[in-house]
Structure formats: structure tokens, C-alpha cells
Amino acid sequence: MSTLVQIAAVGDILISESIVRSARREMGSYDFAPVFRYTAPLLQKADLTIGNLEVPLGGPPARFTYRHPKTRFYTFHAPEQLAPDLREAGFDVLVTGNNHCLDRGTEGLVRTLDMLDREGIAHTGTFRSRAEAGQPLLLDIKGIRIAVLSYSKSTNKLPLAREQAWMVNLLDEEQMLRELAAARQQADYTIVCPHFGKEYTHKPVAVQKRLVGKLLEGGADLILGAHPHVVQPAIRTSSGQAAIYSLGNFISTTLMGRAATRHGLMLLATIEKDAAGTRLQSLEYVPTWVRRARAAAGNMTYQVIPVREMAIAGRYQPSSMREAERKAMLLAAKQTMEIVHRPVK
């Protein structure tokens, strides 16, 4: 007798000021549910749904996106209502180890984890205590033990005090391999989420290829990359492991004038456990596309649209989509799938 578990994974959840404004409602409230309306059925259907939360939650409502006065990097945060809306959209795990985790300081980091706890969303990559930092995220999904690990290339030049360095998992090959080995002792299936690479390029750089190779050699079953803000290729090994160098953006505005930053990928992995062990049974890719559309009131709205044949004719896409939009969406999906299957040299 075997057990099957479906894992859904998406890339960066990057909520900028424009998206926050689009979600604003009367009396200062926010509603992000419409953003995820068309992807929610697929995310909710999975037994385990994972995303990369690239914004701290809560904080002052005056300005949500601005350049840091010292580092000159853009910084972000989003209203706390995003957390329950992500839960309702189907997210079970949000990895928080990324370069924006300290955008609102350690207070924002802790506040974000507290808000995720309140909504019952598991998390890893950033931590509130040394005890938390020393443990992998372990989940029991239908009797299959799954471990999730998360690491970031940087914190955008926002330093932690030496005695607080444990609050953020950074890319450290020795630490990553040590923690991967420990997680494999406790889990049937291990997922590693590295936040790495060069932004806005579809080609993995040398450090990505080296680290993915080391993690696969170390026994990682599935690697879910993020940070470039565009989709990068996926690979599979003869032993049944899989890695995608970047899932791209799940929700974002157009960044740096690059249309591809509104193209993403939903990975659907089915794993099977039986007496012989746990393995990847199937892997499917669903391109996603962020639609920008004017509402009747004139304000801009954002919707994440999944693109595949069953979705095109069904309830997963808005009936109001214009022909020009549909053509743009299908072209984006075609380009995304070409990149996913592009050989990595």
C-alpha cells in the first residue's frame, strides 16, 4: 500500500506599494483575496503548498515601499491582512529566508513570524530564538515526514548584531549540508529553498550551479530556488531528485521594466511513499502570469492567472479577459516553459 502527497510550490510573493493600493478598501482595511482568486483552487487542492514570502508583515501604513536611506536598496512591507489571505489562498508553508527579511528590522522579522503563527502558516528561514534556529521545519503530511530548509544569499546590507546572527539563515555551504544531513535523519523527503543567483537573468550563475550540485549530492530531494525574479531552468537526476533554479515571481508588479518579472511558475510535485521508501512520482509545471487590469472604479487591480489547457477553458481564468491580454498571457506561458526545459550548461 502506498501514500501519495501532492506538493505545490510557487516563487516570490513580492507585494509592492502598487499592489497594496489595489487591495485597499474602506476604513483603511485591505483585501488581497482577489489577487489569488484564480490560483487558489490549485493551491488549495495540494496537500502541501509552499511560497516565498518576500515582504515583512505589519508596520506603519504610511509608506509600504521605499529605498533604504543607507543601503539604497528598495525595502518593502505589507499590511497584516496579507497573512490570512495567503492562508485562505491555500498556503501551508512560507519560507522567509530572503534578502528582504530585515527590511523592517528585527522587530519586523519577529512580527512577521508571529502573524504567520496566528494564521497557522508554518515558516522557516528566519527565527525568533536560538532554539527555533537550530531545528528544521518538519511536517507530517498524510504520514509522510517532510523537512523544509530555507537560506538567503544576503539581507541587502542590513546587518545583524553578531549575537543575533542566528535570526537569518544565510547561504553557508557547510551549514547547509550539515543541516540537510540532520534533516534527512528525521524526514522521508527533504526540500531545500535557497534564495540565490543574479536578478533578472534566466541563466543560473556559477554559484547556483555549484550549490545545487552540492545539495543534490547531499541528498536533497527537491530544490526550490528563488531571488532572480524571473523563471530559470529545472533539472532532474537519474535518482529521482529535482531542482528548479528559480520559480520566478508569483505576485509582483513589473520590475525594472522587464515583463518577465510578471511571469512565474507553479510546480506540482507528487511524491509516493511505500515499503520501499519515498520518491518523486511525477512533476508538472503550470506557468503563471500576473494580470494588470483597470477596475470599473478606475483603479489598477492585480490577479495571478494559472496558464494551462485545463485552466484556459475553465474557472481558473477571468471571463472578462480581452483577446490582447490572452495572447500576451499565452506568449508568456510559452516562453516560461521554454526556459524551464532549457538545458543548463
C-alpha positions as CSV (number, residue, x, y, z in Angstrom):
1,M,0.0,0.0,0.0
2,S,1.3,3.4,-0.9
3,T,0.6,7.0,0.1
4,L,0.6,9.9,-2.4
5,V,1.1,13.6,-1.5
6,Q,1.0,16.5,-3.9
7,I,3.2,19.5,-3.2
8,A,2.5,22.8,-4.9
9,A,5.3,25.4,-4.8
10,V,5.5,29.0,-6.2
11,G,8.1,31.7,-6.2
12,D,8.3,35.2,-4.8
13,I,5.4,36.9,-3.1
14,L,6.6,40.5,-3.5
15,I,3.9,43.0,-2.5
16,S,4.9,46.5,-3.6
17,E,3.1,49.8,-2.9
18,S,1.0,49.5,-6.1
19,I,-0.4,46.1,-5.1
20,V,-1.1,47.3,-1.6
21,R,-3.1,50.3,-3.0
22,S,-5.1,47.9,-5.2
23,A,-6.1,45.9,-2.2
24,R,-7.1,48.9,-0.1
25,R,-10.8,49.0,1.0
26,E,-12.9,51.4,3.0
27,M,-11.9,52.4,6.6
28,G,-8.3,51.5,6.0
29,S,-8.8,47.8,5.6
30,Y,-7.2,45.6,2.9
31,D,-8.4,42.6,0.8
32,F,-5.7,40.6,-1.1
33,A,-8.0,37.6,-1.8
34,P,-8.8,38.8,-5.4
35,V,-5.1,38.7,-6.2
36,F,-5.1,34.9,-5.6
37,R,-8.7,34.1,-6.8
38,Y,-7.7,32.1,-9.8
39,T,-4.7,30.3,-8.4
40,A,-6.4,29.4,-5.1
41,P,-8.2,26.3,-6.3
42,L,-4.9,24.7,-7.5
43,L,-3.0,25.7,-4.3
44,Q,-5.9,24.6,-2.0
45,K,-6.0,21.2,-3.8
46,A,-2.4,20.3,-3.0
47,D,-1.6,18.5,0.3
48,L,1.3,21.0,0.9
49,T,1.6,24.4,-0.6
50,I,4.9,26.4,-0.3
51,G,5.7,30.0,-1.3
52,N,8.5,32.6,-0.7
53,L,7.2,35.5,1.4
54,E,9.5,38.3,0.4
55,V,7.9,41.1,2.5
56,P,7.7,41.6,6.2
57,L,4.1,41.9,7.6
58,G,2.5,44.8,9.5
59,G,4.2,48.0,10.4
60,P,3.5,51.7,9.6
61,P,0.8,52.1,6.9
62,A,2.1,55.4,5.5
63,R,4.7,54.0,3.1
64,F,5.0,50.4,2.2
65,T,7.8,50.6,-0.4
66,Y,10.8,52.9,-0.4
67,R,14.5,53.0,-0.7
68,H,16.6,52.5,2.4
69,P,18.4,55.8,3.1
70,K,21.7,54.0,3.7
71,T,21.8,50.9,1.5
72,R,19.7,52.4,-1.3
73,F,18.0,49.0,-1.8
74,Y,14.2,49.1,-2.1
75,T,12.5,47.9,1.0
76,F,9.0,46.5,1.4
77,H,6.4,45.6,3.9
78,A,2.7,44.6,3.6
79,P,-0.4,45.0,5.7
80,E,-1.0,42.2,8.1
81,Q,-4.2,41.2,6.3
82,L,-2.0,39.6,3.7
83,A,-1.3,36.7,6.1
84,P,-4.9,35.4,6.4
85,D,-5.5,36.0,2.7
86,L,-2.5,33.8,1.9
87,R,-3.8,31.1,4.3
88,E,-7.2,31.2,2.6
89,A,-5.5,31.0,-0.8
90,G,-4.0,27.7,0.3
91,F,-0.5,28.4,1.6
92,D,0.7,26.0,4.3
93,V,4.4,27.0,4.4
94,L,6.0,30.3,3.7
95,V,9.8,30.5,3.6
96,T,11.1,33.7,4.9
97,G,14.9,33.4,4.4
98,N,15.4,36.1,1.7
99,N,17.1,39.4,1.2
100,H,14.1,41.4,2.3
101,C,13.5,39.7,5.6
102,L,15.2,42.6,7.5
103,D,13.5,45.4,5.6
104,R,11.8,46.5,8.8
105,G,14.5,45.4,11.2
106,T,14.4,42.5,13.7
107,E,11.1,43.8,15.0
108,G,9.5,43.4,11.6
109,L,11.1,39.9,11.3
110,V,9.6,38.8,14.6
111,R,6.3,40.4,13.9
112,T,6.0,38.6,10.6
113,L,6.6,35.2,12.2
114,D,4.1,36.0,15.0
115,M,1.5,36.9,12.3
116,L,2.1,33.7,10.4
117,D,1.8,31.7,13.6
118,R,-1.5,33.4,14.3
119,E,-2.8,32.2,10.9
120,G,-1.4,28.7,11.3
121,I,1.1,29.1,8.5
122,A,4.4,27.2,9.1
123,H,7.6,29.0,8.3
124,T,11.4,28.7,8.2
125,G,14.5,30.6,7.1
126,T,14.2,33.3,9.9
127,F,13.9,32.8,13.6
128,R,12.9,34.4,16.9
129,S,15.2,32.3,19.1
130,R,18.3,30.1,19.0
131,A,16.1,27.1,19.7
132,E,14.0,27.8,16.7
133,A,17.0,28.4,14.5
134,G,18.5,25.0,15.4
135,Q,15.6,23.0,14.1
136,P,14.4,22.1,10.6
137,L,10.8,22.7,9.7
138,L,9.3,19.2,10.0
139,L,5.8,18.4,8.7
140,D,3.7,15.3,8.7
141,I,1.6,15.1,5.6
142,K,-0.6,12.0,5.4
143,G,2.1,10.0,7.2
144,I,5.0,11.3,5.1
145,R,7.5,13.3,7.0
146,I,8.7,16.3,5.0
147,A,11.5,18.6,6.0
148,V,11.8,22.2,4.6
149,L,15.0,24.2,4.8
150,S,15.5,27.9,3.7
151,Y,18.6,30.1,3.2
152,S,19.3,33.5,1.8
153,K,22.2,35.0,-0.1
154,S,22.0,38.2,1.9
155,T,20.0,40.7,3.8
156,N,20.6,43.6,1.4
157,K,23.4,45.1,3.5
158,L,21.2,45.3,6.6
159,P,23.4,43.7,9.3
160,L,22.5,41.7,12.3
161,A,24.5,42.0,15.5
162,R,26.9,39.1,15.9
163,E,24.9,37.8,18.9
164,Q,21.7,37.8,16.7
165,A,23.3,36.2,13.6
166,W,21.1,33.1,14.1
167,M,18.0,35.0,13.2
168,V,18.5,34.6,9.5
169,N,19.8,31.5,7.7
170,L,22.4,32.7,5.2
171,L,23.9,30.7,2.3
172,D,26.7,28.8,4.0
173,E,27.6,25.6,2.2
174,E,29.0,23.8,5.3
175,Q,26.0,24.8,7.4
176,M,23.5,23.9,4.7
177,L,25.0,20.4,4.1
178,R,25.2,19.8,7.9
179,E,21.6,20.7,8.4
180,L,20.5,18.8,5.3
181,A,22.1,15.7,6.7
182,A,20.4,16.2,10.0
183,A,17.0,16.7,8.4
184,R,17.4,13.6,6.3
185,Q,17.7,11.6,9.5
186,Q,14.3,12.8,10.6
187,A,12.3,13.0,7.3
188,D,11.2,10.9,4.4
189,Y,11.6,13.8,2.0
190,T,13.7,16.9,2.1
191,I,13.0,20.2,0.4
192,V,15.7,23.0,0.3
193,C,14.7,26.6,-0.6
194,P,17.8,28.6,-1.5
195,H,17.4,32.4,-2.2
196,F,20.3,32.9,-4.6
197,G,21.5,33.9,-8.0
198,K,21.5,37.0,-10.1
199,E,18.4,39.1,-10.6
200,Y,16.6,39.4,-14.0
201,T,18.5,36.6,-15.8
202,H,17.1,33.3,-17.0
203,K,20.5,31.6,-16.8
204,P,21.7,30.2,-13.5
205,V,25.1,31.6,-12.5
206,A,28.1,29.6,-11.3
207,V,27.3,29.8,-7.6
208,Q,23.8,28.5,-8.2
209,K,25.0,25.5,-10.2
210,R,27.7,24.7,-7.7
211,L,25.3,24.9,-4.7
212,V,22.6,22.9,-6.4
213,G,25.1,20.2,-7.3
214,K,26.3,20.0,-3.7
215,L,22.8,19.9,-2.3
216,L,21.8,17.1,-4.7
217,E,25.0,15.2,-3.7
218,G,24.0,15.7,-0.1
219,G,20.6,14.0,-0.7
220,A,18.2,16.9,-1.1
221,D,15.1,15.5,-2.8
222,L,13.6,18.8,-4.2
223,I,15.3,22.2,-4.5
224,L,13.1,25.3,-5.0
225,G,15.2,28.3,-6.0
226,A,14.2,32.0,-5.7
227,H,15.5,35.5,-6.0
228,P,16.2,36.2,-9.7
229,H,12.5,37.4,-10.1
230,V,12.3,35.5,-13.4
231,V,12.0,31.8,-14.2
232,Q,15.1,29.7,-14.6
233,P,15.5,26.1,-15.8
234,A,14.6,22.9,-13.9
235,I,16.7,19.7,-13.8
236,R,16.0,16.1,-12.7
237,T,18.5,13.5,-11.8
238,S,18.6,9.8,-12.6
239,S,18.0,9.0,-8.9
240,G,14.7,10.9,-8.9
241,Q,15.7,14.2,-7.4
242,A,14.6,17.5,-8.9
243,A,15.6,21.2,-8.7
244,I,14.4,24.4,-10.2
245,Y,16.9,27.3,-10.1
246,S,14.2,29.9,-9.9
247,L,10.4,29.8,-9.8
248,G,10.2,33.5,-10.7
249,N,7.7,35.9,-9.2
250,F,4.4,34.6,-8.1
251,I,2.9,38.0,-7.5
252,S,4.7,41.2,-8.3
253,T,4.5,44.4,-10.4
254,T,6.7,44.8,-13.4
255,L,10.3,45.2,-12.1
256,M,12.9,47.3,-13.8
257,G,10.8,47.5,-16.9
258,R,11.1,43.7,-17.5
259,A,7.8,42.0,-18.5
260,A,9.3,38.6,-17.4
261,T,9.1,39.6,-13.8
262,R,5.3,39.1,-14.0
263,H,5.8,35.5,-15.3
264,G,6.1,32.7,-12.8
265,L,5.8,29.0,-12.3
266,M,3.7,26.8,-10.1
267,L,5.5,23.5,-9.5
268,L,3.2,20.5,-8.8
269,A,5.2,17.5,-7.4
270,T,3.6,14.2,-6.5
271,I,5.6,12.1,-4.1
272,E,4.8,8.5,-3.2
273,K,5.7,6.5,0.0
274,D,5.5,2.8,0.2
275,A,7.5,0.0,1.8
276,A,10.5,0.7,-0.5
277,G,10.8,4.3,0.5
278,T,9.7,7.8,-0.6
279,R,10.2,9.1,-4.1
280,L,9.1,11.6,-6.7
281,Q,6.3,10.1,-8.7
282,S,5.5,13.0,-11.1
283,L,6.4,16.6,-11.7
284,E,4.2,19.1,-13.5
285,Y,4.8,22.8,-14.3
286,V,2.0,25.4,-14.5
287,P,3.1,28.8,-15.9
288,T,1.5,31.8,-14.1
289,W,1.0,35.4,-15.3
290,V,0.2,38.5,-13.3
291,R,-2.6,40.3,-15.0
292,R,-2.9,44.1,-14.5
293,A,-6.4,45.4,-15.3
294,R,-8.5,48.5,-14.6
295,A,-11.4,48.1,-12.3
296,A,-14.7,49.8,-13.0
297,A,-13.8,52.5,-10.5
298,G,-10.6,53.2,-12.5
299,N,-8.1,51.7,-10.0
300,M,-5.5,49.1,-11.1
301,T,-6.0,45.5,-10.0
302,Y,-3.7,42.6,-10.0
303,Q,-4.5,38.9,-10.5
304,V,-2.3,35.8,-10.7
305,I,-3.5,33.7,-13.5
306,P,-2.5,30.0,-14.0
307,V,-2.0,29.0,-17.6
308,R,-2.5,25.5,-18.9
309,E,-5.0,23.9,-21.1
310,M,-7.4,22.8,-18.4
311,A,-7.3,26.3,-16.9
312,I,-7.7,28.2,-20.2
313,A,-11.2,26.9,-20.7
314,G,-12.2,26.6,-17.1
315,R,-12.8,28.5,-13.9
316,Y,-9.2,29.4,-13.4
317,Q,-9.2,32.5,-15.6
318,P,-11.4,35.6,-15.8
319,S,-14.1,35.7,-18.5
320,S,-13.5,39.4,-18.9
321,M,-10.0,39.0,-20.3
322,R,-9.5,40.8,-23.6
323,E,-8.1,39.0,-26.6
324,A,-4.9,41.1,-26.5
325,E,-4.4,40.1,-22.8
326,R,-5.0,36.4,-23.6
327,K,-2.4,36.5,-26.4
328,A,0.1,38.1,-24.1
329,M,-0.6,35.6,-21.4
330,L,-0.2,32.6,-23.7
331,L,3.0,34.0,-25.1
332,A,4.4,34.5,-21.6
333,A,3.4,30.9,-20.8
334,K,5.2,29.6,-23.9
335,Q,8.3,31.5,-23.1
336,T,8.2,30.3,-19.5
337,M,8.0,26.6,-20.5
338,E,10.8,27.0,-23.0
339,I,13.0,28.4,-20.2
340,V,12.1,25.7,-17.7
341,H,13.2,22.9,-20.2
342,R,16.3,24.7,-21.4
343,P,19.5,22.7,-20.7
344,V,21.8,24.0,-18.0
345,K,25.4,24.2,-19.3
